[in-house]
Amino acid sequence: MTLHILLSGSAHLPPQILPLLADGDAVLLLGDGVYLQAHFSGLAQLYLRQQDLQQRGIQASTGQTISDEEWVALTLTHQPVVSWS
């Protein structure tokens, strides 16, 4: 179960990551990565950091919003953790 963390809103990331996702993997959108939420719509395990959504004045249209504590828990329950920017 891999945790893919997207730190950037770059449009080139979703086409690179989507083919790599396997059952049980999770995607966490942080920082400007929250702008990419539409690309990952329908994923069972999509997480968005609540603080990043609030700072950008946008709402989560898909996935689950999480706190910093829940973010840490995700990193402890998924191996490996891969960061994309």
Secondary structure as GFF3:
##gff-version 3
##sequence-region A 1 85
A	DSSP	beta_strand	3	6	.	.	.	ID=ss1
A	DSSP	alpha_helix	13	17	.	.	.	ID=ss2
A	DSSP	three_ten_helix	18	20	.	.	.	ID=ss3
A	DSSP	beta_strand	26	29	.	.	.	ID=ss4
A	DSSP	three_ten_helix	31	40	.	.	.	ID=ss5
A	DSSP	beta_strand	46	49	.	.	.	ID=ss6
A	DSSP	alpha_helix	50	56	.	.	.	ID=ss7
A	DSSP	beta_strand	64	66	.	.	.	ID=ss8
A	DSSP	alpha_helix	68	77	.	.	.	ID=ss9
A	DSSP	beta_strand	81	84	.	.	.	ID=ss10
###
